[in-house]
Amino acid sequence: MKAVAAVQRKTLVLAYTLWKNNTPYDRQHRAPATDNEKGQPLEAALNELA
């Protein structure tokens, strides 16, 4: 249940920051440079929650 709350909070903080700064969402922001790095941001976030 903690993981669900953490994801909800992260999503809410992102939405609030975009709204506050009047910035459009950019899916390519911090995009991995190579195919080998694609899974690393998610893995890093999951490790941070643990």
C-alpha positions in Angstrom: 0.0 0.0 0.0 2.9 2.3 0.6 4.1 1.9 -3.0 0.6 3.0 -4.3 0.7 6.1 -2.1 4.2 6.9 -3.2 3.3 6.7 -6.9 0.1 8.8 -6.2 2.2 11.5 -4.4 4.8 11.6 -7.2 2.1 12.0 -9.8 0.4 14.7 -7.9 3.7 16.6 -7.3 4.4 16.4 -11.0 1.0 17.6 -12.0 1.1 20.4 -9.5 4.5 21.6 -10.6 3.5 21.6 -14.3 0.4 23.5 -13.4 2.1 26.0 -11.2 4.8 26.8 -13.8 2.3 26.6 -16.7 4.6 24.1 -18.4 3.4 21.4 -20.9 4.3 17.8 -20.1 7.3 16.6 -22.1 7.5 12.8 -22.4 11.1 13.1 -23.8 12.4 15.0 -20.7 15.2 12.9 -19.2 14.8 10.3 -21.9 17.4 7.5 -21.9 20.2 8.0 -24.4 20.5 4.4 -25.4 18.3 1.3 -25.4 20.4 -0.2 -22.5 19.3 2.6 -20.1 15.5 2.3 -20.7 14.6 0.4 -17.6 17.0 2.2 -15.2 14.9 5.2 -14.1 12.0 3.0 -13.0 14.3 0.6 -11.3 16.0 3.5 -9.5 12.6 4.8 -8.3 11.6 1.4 -7.1 14.9 1.0 -5.2 14.4 4.5 -3.6 10.9 3.4 -2.3 12.3 0.2 -0.7 
